[in-house]
Amino acid sequence: MPRSVNHVASRARRKNLMKLAKGYFGRRKNVWTVAKNAVEKGLNYAYEGRKQKKRNFRSLWITRINAGARQHGMSYSQFIGAVHKSGVELNRKVLADLAMNHPEAFKAVVDAVNK
């Protein structure tokens, strides 16, 4: 009996992957093996990038909070330590937004923390 190969499924799999390679340059968009490698690597980078995005934003927030705190004579570590000690329930994202866009509100937080 001849071997049965499910060409419908394998063709569909290839089609899906080639769809992901759409827009790539050169042979990466239309040669199966090259496209497969390019798409796999791209998906890997996308996965890693989702993790790095969180790190990058946290470091940006820390930089902004540090700049705002130094305008009021404190370092970042002193300020965050005082925030935790005083029980202020604001995260770094909110503090960075206040420091950048609402300096008077940030000053009020600094004053509340320094009491």
N, CA, C and O atoms as CSV, one atom per row, in Angstrom:
chain,resi,resn,atom,element,x,y,z
A,1,MET,N,N,0.844,-1.187,0.000
A,1,MET,CA,C,0.000,0.000,0.000
A,1,MET,C,C,0.888,1.249,0.000
A,1,MET,O,O,1.831,1.318,0.788
A,2,PRO,N,N,0.615,2.233,-0.856
A,2,PRO,CA,C,1.450,3.430,-0.890
A,2,PRO,C,C,1.294,4.261,0.387
A,2,PRO,O,O,0.274,4.231,1.076
A,3,ARG,N,N,2.356,4.993,0.651
A,3,ARG,CA,C,2.369,5.837,1.848
A,3,ARG,C,C,1.422,7.017,1.663
A,3,ARG,O,O,1.394,7.639,0.601
A,4,SER,N,N,0.651,7.318,2.700
A,4,SER,CA,C,-0.291,8.433,2.645
A,4,SER,C,C,0.349,9.660,3.293
A,4,SER,O,O,0.786,9.604,4.443
A,5,VAL,N,N,0.400,10.751,2.561
A,5,VAL,CA,C,0.981,11.992,3.076
A,5,VAL,C,C,-0.111,13.053,3.055
A,5,VAL,O,O,-0.799,13.227,2.049
A,6,ASN,N,N,-0.262,13.743,4.145
A,6,ASN,CA,C,-1.316,14.754,4.243
A,6,ASN,C,C,-0.818,16.071,3.641
A,6,ASN,O,O,-0.353,16.955,4.362
A,7,HIS,N,N,-0.920,16.192,2.333
A,7,HIS,CA,C,-0.430,17.392,1.666
A,7,HIS,C,C,-1.265,18.622,1.999
A,7,HIS,O,O,-0.758,19.744,1.976
A,8,VAL,N,N,-2.514,18.422,2.300
A,8,VAL,CA,C,-3.379,19.565,2.611
A,8,VAL,C,C,-2.862,20.284,3.854
A,8,VAL,O,O,-2.730,21.508,3.860
A,9,ALA,N,N,-2.575,19.530,4.892
A,9,ALA,CA,C,-2.129,20.129,6.156
A,9,ALA,C,C,-0.746,20.755,6.012
A,9,ALA,O,O,-0.519,21.868,6.487
A,10,SER,N,N,0.189,20.046,5.357
A,10,SER,CA,C,1.546,20.590,5.240
A,10,SER,C,C,1.549,21.842,4.366
A,10,SER,O,O,2.282,22.793,4.639
A,11,ARG,N,N,0.734,21.840,3.324
A,11,ARG,CA,C,0.619,23.018,2.459
A,11,ARG,C,C,0.042,24.199,3.254
A,11,ARG,O,O,0.500,25.332,3.105
A,12,ALA,N,N,-0.952,23.931,4.088
A,12,ALA,CA,C,-1.552,24.989,4.903
A,12,ALA,C,C,-0.532,25.554,5.889
A,12,ALA,O,O,-0.475,26.762,6.117
A,13,ARG,N,N,0.271,24.660,6.469
A,13,ARG,CA,C,1.317,25.103,7.397
A,13,ARG,C,C,2.302,26.028,6.697
A,13,ARG,O,O,2.654,27.088,7.214
A,14,ARG,N,N,2.741,25.611,5.514
A,14,ARG,CA,C,3.687,26.425,4.741
A,14,ARG,C,C,3.071,27.765,4.350
A,14,ARG,O,O,3.730,28.805,4.385
A,15,LYS,N,N,1.807,27.716,3.981
A,15,LYS,CA,C,1.121,28.947,3.576
A,15,LYS,C,C,1.065,29.951,4.733
A,15,LYS,O,O,1.291,31.146,4.546
A,16,ASN,N,N,0.759,29.441,5.926
A,16,ASN,CA,C,0.696,30.315,7.103
A,16,ASN,C,C,2.044,30.955,7.374
A,16,ASN,O,O,2.115,32.148,7.671
A,17,LEU,N,N,3.111,30.180,7.275
A,17,LEU,CA,C,4.442,30.706,7.549
A,17,LEU,C,C,4.852,31.709,6.478
A,17,LEU,O,O,5.461,32.734,6.785
A,18,MET,N,N,4.523,31.419,5.225
A,18,MET,CA,C,4.868,32.351,4.154
A,18,MET,C,C,4.081,33.658,4.297
A,18,MET,O,O,4.554,34.724,3.902
A,19,LYS,N,N,2.882,33.561,4.863
A,19,LYS,CA,C,2.092,34.764,5.124
A,19,LYS,C,C,2.809,35.646,6.153
A,19,LYS,O,O,2.793,36.872,6.052
A,20,LEU,N,N,3.438,35.002,7.145
A,20,LEU,CA,C,4.182,35.756,8.157
A,20,LEU,C,C,5.426,36.418,7.568
A,20,LEU,O,O,5.888,37.443,8.070
A,21,ALA,N,N,5.969,35.822,6.495
A,21,ALA,CA,C,7.181,36.354,5.870
A,21,ALA,C,C,6.872,37.465,4.876
A,21,ALA,O,O,7.790,38.036,4.287
A,22,LYS,N,N,5.610,37.777,4.681
A,22,LYS,CA,C,5.227,38.805,3.724
A,22,LYS,C,C,5.853,40.140,4.122
A,22,LYS,O,O,5.796,40.539,5.285
A,23,GLY,N,N,6.443,40.817,3.158
A,23,GLY,CA,C,7.065,42.104,3.428
A,23,GLY,C,C,8.548,42.010,3.697
A,23,GLY,O,O,9.222,43.038,3.771
A,24,TYR,N,N,9.079,40.808,3.846
A,24,TYR,CA,C,10.519,40.647,4.032
A,24,TYR,C,C,11.236,40.936,2.723
A,24,TYR,O,O,10.607,40.948,1.666
A,25,PHE,N,N,12.540,41.169,2.776
A,25,PHE,CA,C,13.330,41.555,1.600
A,25,PHE,C,C,13.996,40.331,0.962
A,25,PHE,O,O,14.473,39.429,1.650
A,26,GLY,N,N,14.011,40.332,-0.347
A,26,GLY,CA,C,14.748,39.303,-1.086
A,26,GLY,C,C,14.127,37.932,-0.952
A,26,GLY,O,O,12.905,37.784,-0.951
A,27,ARG,N,N,14.998,36.911,-0.838
A,27,ARG,CA,C,14.523,35.533,-0.789
A,27,ARG,C,C,13.823,35.197,0.520
A,27,ARG,O,O,13.174,34.157,0.629
A,28,ARG,N,N,13.951,36.062,1.502
A,28,ARG,CA,C,13.304,35.786,2.789
A,28,ARG,C,C,11.786,35.752,2.654
A,28,ARG,O,O,11.104,35.186,3.508
A,29,LYS,N,N,11.248,36.350,1.596
A,29,LYS,CA,C,9.792,36.405,1.464
A,29,LYS,C,C,9.212,35.288,0.617
A,29,LYS,O,O,8.010,35.029,0.688
A,30,ASN,N,N,10.048,34.606,-0.201
A,30,ASN,CA,C,9.445,33.637,-1.120
A,30,ASN,C,C,10.159,32.292,-1.227
A,30,ASN,O,O,9.670,31.407,-1.929
A,31,VAL,N,N,11.289,32.108,-0.563
A,31,VAL,CA,C,11.963,30.806,-0.554
A,31,VAL,C,C,11.694,30.161,0.799
A,31,VAL,O,O,11.989,30.736,1.847
A,32,TRP,N,N,11.132,28.958,0.760
A,32,TRP,CA,C,10.621,28.322,1.971
A,32,TRP,C,C,11.644,28.259,3.095
A,32,TRP,O,O,11.357,28.716,4.201
A,33,THR,N,N,12.840,27.702,2.847
A,33,THR,CA,C,13.792,27.490,3.936
A,33,THR,C,C,14.293,28.814,4.497
A,33,THR,O,O,14.439,28.966,5.709
A,34,VAL,N,N,14.555,29.767,3.616
A,34,VAL,CA,C,15.046,31.065,4.069
A,34,VAL,C,C,13.940,31.788,4.848
A,34,VAL,O,O,14.193,32.374,5.901
A,35,ALA,N,N,12.730,31.739,4.325
A,35,ALA,CA,C,11.603,32.399,4.984
A,35,ALA,C,C,11.331,31.764,6.347
A,35,ALA,O,O,11.052,32.468,7.318
A,36,LYS,N,N,11.413,30.450,6.417
A,36,LYS,CA,C,11.166,29.737,7.676
A,36,LYS,C,C,12.146,30.204,8.748
A,36,LYS,O,O,11.748,30.498,9.875
A,37,ASN,N,N,13.428,30.272,8.391
A,37,ASN,CA,C,14.447,30.730,9.348
A,37,ASN,C,C,14.208,32.177,9.758
A,37,ASN,O,O,14.324,32.524,10.934
A,38,ALA,N,N,13.871,33.023,8.778
A,38,ALA,CA,C,13.664,34.444,9.065
A,38,ALA,C,C,12.466,34.647,9.983
A,38,ALA,O,O,12.517,35.452,10.913
A,39,VAL,N,N,11.384,33.911,9.716
A,39,VAL,CA,C,10.172,34.057,10.532
A,39,VAL,C,C,10.421,33.546,11.950
A,39,VAL,O,O,10.002,34.181,12.918
A,40,GLU,N,N,11.096,32.407,12.079
A,40,GLU,CA,C,11.387,31.861,13.411
A,40,GLU,C,C,12.216,32.839,14.223
A,40,GLU,O,O,11.942,33.071,15.400
A,41,LYS,N,N,13.235,33.416,13.585
A,41,LYS,CA,C,14.084,34.377,14.284
A,41,LYS,C,C,13.280,35.631,14.635
A,41,LYS,O,O,13.436,36.191,15.720
A,42,GLY,N,N,12.421,36.066,13.714
A,42,GLY,CA,C,11.592,37.236,13.974
A,42,GLY,C,C,10.645,37.025,15.139
A,42,GLY,O,O,10.462,37.921,15.963
A,43,LEU,N,N,10.042,35.844,15.214
A,43,LEU,CA,C,9.144,35.535,16.333
A,43,LEU,C,C,9.916,35.486,17.646
A,43,LEU,O,O,9.409,35.892,18.692
A,44,ASN,N,N,11.148,34.984,17.580
A,44,ASN,CA,C,12.008,34.973,18.766
A,44,ASN,C,C,12.294,36.386,19.248
A,44,ASN,O,O,12.187,36.684,20.438
A,45,TYR,N,N,12.660,37.257,18.303
A,45,TYR,CA,C,12.936,38.649,18.655
A,45,TYR,C,C,11.685,39.320,19.228
A,45,TYR,O,O,11.775,40.117,20.162
A,46,ALA,N,N,10.524,38.993,18.665
A,46,ALA,CA,C,9.277,39.588,19.155
A,46,ALA,C,C,9.019,39.161,20.595
A,46,ALA,O,O,8.607,39.973,21.423
A,47,TYR,N,N,9.261,37.892,20.892
A,47,TYR,CA,C,9.055,37.368,22.252
A,47,TYR,C,C,9.992,38.077,23.227
A,47,TYR,O,O,9.571,38.536,24.289
A,48,GLU,N,N,11.279,38.160,22.846
A,48,GLU,CA,C,12.259,38.829,23.706
A,48,GLU,C,C,11.912,40.304,23.868
A,48,GLU,O,O,12.034,40.868,24.955
A,49,GLY,N,N,11.477,40.921,22.767
A,49,GLY,CA,C,11.168,42.347,22.788
A,49,GLY,C,C,10.051,42.685,23.759
A,49,GLY,O,O,10.061,43.747,24.381
A,50,ARG,N,N,9.081,41.776,23.890
A,50,ARG,CA,C,7.999,42.020,24.845
A,50,ARG,C,C,8.523,42.042,26.275
A,50,ARG,O,O,7.984,42.754,27.123
A,51,LYS,N,N,9.556,41.277,26.543
A,51,LYS,CA,C,10.155,41.295,27.880
A,51,LYS,C,C,11.018,42.551,28.068
A,51,LYS,O,O,10.976,43.192,29.118
A,52,GLN,N,N,11.802,42.891,27.029
A,52,GLN,CA,C,12.705,44.043,27.116
A,52,GLN,C,C,11.942,45.350,27.250
A,52,GLN,O,O,12.417,46.291,27.885
A,53,LYS,N,N,10.750,45.407,26.645
A,53,LYS,CA,C,9.934,46.615,26.712
A,53,LYS,C,C,9.647,46.987,28.158
A,53,LYS,O,O,9.700,48.161,28.526
A,54,LYS,N,N,9.345,45.990,28.972
A,54,LYS,CA,C,9.044,46.233,30.381
A,54,LYS,C,C,10.268,46.787,31.102
A,54,LYS,O,O,10.160,47.715,31.904
A,55,ARG,N,N,11.454,46.201,30.803
A,55,ARG,CA,C,12.698,46.678,31.429
A,55,ARG,C,C,12.993,48.103,31.010
A,55,ARG,O,O,13.356,48.940,31.837
A,56,ASN,N,N,12.836,48.378,29.715
A,56,ASN,CA,C,13.160,49.703,29.194
A,56,ASN,C,C,12.265,50.773,29.806
A,56,ASN,O,O,12.736,51.854,30.160
A,57,PHE,N,N,10.974,50.472,29.931
A,57,PHE,CA,C,10.069,51.459,30.514
A,57,PHE,C,C,10.401,51.697,31.984
A,57,PHE,O,O,10.374,52.837,32.449
A,58,ARG,N,N,10.713,50.634,32.715
A,58,ARG,CA,C,11.051,50.809,34.131
A,58,ARG,C,C,12.289,51.697,34.282
A,58,ARG,O,O,12.324,52.572,35.148
A,59,SER,N,N,13.307,51.474,33.438
A,59,SER,CA,C,14.516,52.298,33.540
A,59,SER,C,C,14.226,53.743,33.140
A,59,SER,O,O,14.813,54.667,33.704
A,60,LEU,N,N,13.327,53.949,32.174
A,60,LEU,CA,C,12.935,55.309,31.795
A,60,LEU,C,C,12.240,56.010,32.955
A,60,LEU,O,O,12.518,57.173,33.247
A,61,TRP,N,N,11.325,55.286,33.618
A,61,TRP,CA,C,10.618,55.867,34.762
A,61,TRP,C,C,11.596,56.237,35.871
A,61,TRP,O,O,11.478,57.299,36.483
A,62,ILE,N,N,12.564,55.356,36.126
A,62,ILE,CA,C,13.547,55.616,37.184
A,62,ILE,C,C,14.358,56.859,36.848
A,62,ILE,O,O,14.630,57.678,37.726
A,63,THR,N,N,14.749,57.007,35.583
A,63,THR,CA,C,15.513,58.181,35.157
A,63,THR,C,C,14.708,59.458,35.377
A,63,THR,O,O,15.243,60.455,35.863
A,64,ARG,N,N,13.437,59.431,35.024
A,64,ARG,CA,C,12.580,60.611,35.173
A,64,ARG,C,C,12.335,60.964,36.631
A,64,ARG,O,O,12.338,62.136,37.007
A,65,ILE,N,N,12.123,59.930,37.453
A,65,ILE,CA,C,11.916,60.168,38.890
A,65,ILE,C,C,13.186,60.742,39.505
A,65,ILE,O,O,13.123,61.651,40.333
A,66,ASN,N,N,14.329,60.218,39.105
A,66,ASN,CA,C,15.616,60.698,39.611
A,66,ASN,C,C,15.798,62.179,39.274
A,66,ASN,O,O,16.205,62.973,40.123
A,67,ALA,N,N,15.491,62.543,38.020
A,67,ALA,CA,C,15.634,63.948,37.617
A,67,ALA,C,C,14.712,64.835,38.439
A,67,ALA,O,O,15.113,65.911,38.883
A,68,GLY,N,N,13.466,64.384,38.645
A,68,GLY,CA,C,12.524,65.175,39.438
A,68,GLY,C,C,12.938,65.273,40.891
A,68,GLY,O,O,12.814,66.333,41.503
A,69,ALA,N,N,13.429,64.179,41.447
A,69,ALA,CA,C,13.824,64.175,42.858
A,69,ALA,C,C,15.044,65.061,43.091
A,69,ALA,O,O,15.136,65.735,44.118
A,70,ARG,N,N,15.968,65.064,42.155
A,70,ARG,CA,C,17.177,65.875,42.309
A,70,ARG,C,C,16.873,67.372,42.265
A,70,ARG,O,O,17.617,68.169,42.835
A,71,GLN,N,N,15.793,67.759,41.599
A,71,GLN,CA,C,15.386,69.163,41.604
A,71,GLN,C,C,14.941,69.604,43.001
A,71,GLN,O,O,14.924,70.795,43.313
A,72,HIS,N,N,14.581,68.620,43.837
A,72,HIS,CA,C,14.143,68.919,45.205
A,72,HIS,C,C,15.174,68.457,46.236
A,72,HIS,O,O,14.855,68.290,47.413
A,73,GLY,N,N,16.410,68.253,45.782
A,73,GLY,CA,C,17.518,67.973,46.693
A,73,GLY,C,C,17.582,66.554,47.221
A,73,GLY,O,O,18.137,66.323,48.295
A,74,MET,N,N,17.022,65.593,46.488
A,74,MET,CA,C,17.084,64.193,46.908
A,74,MET,C,C,17.596,63.351,45.754
A,74,MET,O,O,17.432,63.700,44.585
A,75,SER,N,N,18.219,62.237,46.108
A,75,SER,CA,C,18.573,61.276,45.060
A,75,SER,C,C,17.387,60.328,44.856
A,75,SER,O,O,16.436,60.323,45.638
A,76,TYR,N,N,17.465,59.537,43.801
A,76,TYR,CA,C,16.387,58.588,43.503
A,76,TYR,C,C,16.209,57.603,44.650
A,76,TYR,O,O,15.088,57.345,45.088
A,77,SER,N,N,17.322,57.052,45.136
A,77,SER,CA,C,17.215,56.014,46.166
A,77,SER,C,C,16.662,56.586,47.471
A,77,SER,O,O,15.873,55.931,48.153
A,78,GLN,N,N,17.073,57.800,47.815
A,78,GLN,CA,C,16.539,58.438,49.019
A,78,GLN,C,C,15.028,58.665,48.870
A,78,GLN,O,O,14.253,58.417,49.794
A,79,PHE,N,N,14.635,59.138,47.694
A,79,PHE,CA,C,13.228,59.437,47.447
A,79,PHE,C,C,12.368,58.175,47.516
A,79,PHE,O,O,11.337,58.158,48.189
A,80,ILE,N,N,12.797,57.110,46.812
A,80,ILE,CA,C,12.017,55.863,46.796
A,80,ILE,C,C,11.968,55.253,48.192
A,80,ILE,O,O,10.936,54.722,48.604
A,81,GLY,N,N,13.089,55.328,48.926
A,81,GLY,CA,C,13.095,54.840,50.302
A,81,GLY,C,C,12.098,55.585,51.164
A,81,GLY,O,O,11.386,54.983,51.967
A,82,ALA,N,N,12.048,56.906,50.994
A,82,ALA,CA,C,11.115,57.725,51.764
A,82,ALA,C,C,9.663,57.446,51.350
A,82,ALA,O,O,8.763,57.453,52.190
A,83,VAL,N,N,9.445,57.203,50.065
A,83,VAL,CA,C,8.101,56.890,49.571
A,83,VAL,C,C,7.588,55.616,50.230
A,83,VAL,O,O,6.454,55.563,50.705
A,84,HIS,N,N,8.446,54.581,50.255
A,84,HIS,CA,C,8.031,53.317,50.859
A,84,HIS,C,C,7.812,53.465,52.370
A,84,HIS,O,O,6.879,52.892,52.932
A,85,LYS,N,N,8.687,54.240,53.012
A,85,LYS,CA,C,8.587,54.411,54.456
A,85,LYS,C,C,7.322,55.182,54.845
A,85,LYS,O,O,6.686,54.891,55.858
A,86,SER,N,N,6.972,56.176,54.013
A,86,SER,CA,C,5.805,57.004,54.334
A,86,SER,C,C,4.489,56.325,53.947
A,86,SER,O,O,3.414,56.791,54.325
A,87,GLY,N,N,4.572,55.239,53.205
A,87,GLY,CA,C,3.363,54.495,52.845
A,87,GLY,C,C,2.587,55.086,51.684
A,87,GLY,O,O,1.397,54.810,51.534
A,88,VAL,N,N,3.241,55.898,50.860
A,88,VAL,CA,C,2.583,56.452,49.665
A,88,VAL,C,C,2.440,55.329,48.647
A,88,VAL,O,O,3.419,54.667,48.305
A,89,GLU,N,N,1.227,55.117,48.167
A,89,GLU,CA,C,0.943,53.982,47.265
A,89,GLU,C,C,0.972,54.405,45.800
A,89,GLU,O,O,0.017,54.148,45.068
A,90,LEU,N,N,2.047,55.047,45.364
A,90,LEU,CA,C,2.193,55.424,43.959
A,90,LEU,C,C,3.330,54.602,43.346
A,90,LEU,O,O,4.415,54.506,43.919
A,91,ASN,N,N,3.070,54.012,42.181
A,91,ASN,CA,C,4.126,53.228,41.541
A,91,ASN,C,C,5.043,54.130,40.718
A,91,ASN,O,O,4.796,55.329,40.587
A,92,ARG,N,N,6.092,53.545,40.172
A,92,ARG,CA,C,7.085,54.317,39.437
A,92,ARG,C,C,6.506,54.971,38.185
A,92,ARG,O,O,6.900,56.078,37.817
A,93,LYS,N,N,5.572,54.283,37.537
A,93,LYS,CA,C,4.959,54.837,36.324
A,93,LYS,C,C,4.247,56.151,36.631
A,93,LYS,O,O,4.400,57.134,35.905
A,94,VAL,N,N,3.473,56.162,37.704
A,94,VAL,CA,C,2.721,57.359,38.083
A,94,VAL,C,C,3.667,58.451,38.566
A,94,VAL,O,O,3.504,59.619,38.212
A,95,LEU,N,N,4.654,58.075,39.373
A,95,LEU,CA,C,5.616,59.065,39.873
A,95,LEU,C,C,6.373,59.717,38.719
A,95,LEU,O,O,6.599,60.927,38.726
A,96,ALA,N,N,6.765,58.911,37.726
A,96,ALA,CA,C,7.483,59.453,36.568
A,96,ALA,C,C,6.598,60.410,35.787
A,96,ALA,O,O,7.066,61.451,35.323
A,97,ASP,N,N,5.320,60.066,35.637
A,97,ASP,CA,C,4.391,60.945,34.928
A,97,ASP,C,C,4.232,62.264,35.679
A,97,ASP,O,O,4.209,63.332,35.068
A,98,LEU,N,N,4.122,62.186,37.003
A,98,LEU,CA,C,4.013,63.409,37.804
A,98,LEU,C,C,5.270,64.260,37.672
A,98,LEU,O,O,5.184,65.477,37.510
A,99,ALA,N,N,6.430,63.627,37.740
A,99,ALA,CA,C,7.694,64.362,37.672
A,99,ALA,C,C,7.849,65.059,36.327
A,99,ALA,O,O,8.396,66.158,36.244
A,100,MET,N,N,7.363,64.410,35.283
A,100,MET,CA,C,7.548,64.948,33.933
A,100,MET,C,C,6.474,65.984,33.575
A,100,MET,O,O,6.795,67.069,33.090
A,101,ASN,N,N,5.208,65.648,33.813
A,101,ASN,CA,C,4.109,66.466,33.300
A,101,ASN,C,C,3.434,67.361,34.334
A,101,ASN,O,O,2.786,68.343,33.973
A,102,HIS,N,N,3.579,67.031,35.617
A,102,HIS,CA,C,2.919,67.813,36.671
A,102,HIS,C,C,3.912,68.074,37.806
A,102,HIS,O,O,3.808,67.465,38.871
A,103,PRO,N,N,4.875,68.977,37.585
A,103,PRO,CA,C,5.924,69.189,38.593
A,103,PRO,C,C,5.386,69.674,39.943
A,103,PRO,O,O,5.954,69.364,40.990
A,104,GLU,N,N,4.284,70.437,39.911
A,104,GLU,CA,C,3.738,70.924,41.191
A,104,GLU,C,C,3.153,69.773,42.003
A,104,GLU,O,O,3.265,69.758,43.229
A,105,ALA,N,N,2.532,68.817,41.330
A,105,ALA,CA,C,1.998,67.637,42.032
A,105,ALA,C,C,3.146,66.773,42.556
A,105,ALA,O,O,3.063,66.211,43.648
A,106,PHE,N,N,4.219,66.672,41.764
A,106,PHE,CA,C,5.388,65.902,42.205
A,106,PHE,C,C,6.015,66.557,43.441
A,106,PHE,O,O,6.455,65.874,44.366
A,107,LYS,N,N,6.047,67.887,43.436
A,107,LYS,CA,C,6.582,68.603,44.609
A,107,LYS,C,C,5.736,68.316,45.841
A,107,LYS,O,O,6.266,68.176,46.944
A,108,ALA,N,N,4.432,68.228,45.658
A,108,ALA,CA,C,3.533,67.899,46.776
A,108,ALA,C,C,3.833,66.493,47.305
A,108,ALA,O,O,3.793,66.260,48.513
A,109,VAL,N,N,4.128,65.572,46.411
A,109,VAL,CA,C,4.496,64.198,46.843
A,109,VAL,C,C,5.808,64.243,47.622
A,109,VAL,O,O,5.935,63.610,48.670
A,110,VAL,N,N,6.783,64.994,47.105
A,110,VAL,CA,C,8.085,65.110,47.780
A,110,VAL,C,C,7.890,65.696,49.173
A,110,VAL,O,O,8.487,65.218,50.138
A,111,ASP,N,N,7.057,66.729,49.279
A,111,ASP,CA,C,6.812,67.355,50.589
A,111,ASP,C,C,6.110,66.387,51.533
A,111,ASP,O,O,6.430,66.335,52.721
A,112,ALA,N,N,5.151,65.617,51.007
A,112,ALA,CA,C,4.431,64.644,51.835
A,112,ALA,C,C,5.369,63.540,52.323
A,112,ALA,O,O,5.218,63.027,53.432
A,113,VAL,N,N,6.316,63.192,51.497
A,113,VAL,CA,C,7.255,62.128,51.842
A,113,VAL,C,C,8.278,62.608,52.859
A,113,VAL,O,O,8.748,61.830,53.689
A,114,ASN,N,N,8.626,63.895,52.795
A,114,ASN,CA,C,9.677,64.445,53.678
A,114,ASN,C,C,9.175,64.727,55.094
A,114,ASN,O,O,9.988,65.006,55.975
A,115,LYS,N,N,7.871,64.663,55.344
A,115,LYS,CA,C,7.347,64.969,56.681
A,115,LYS,C,C,7.862,64.005,57.725
A,115,LYS,O,O,7.516,64.125,58.900
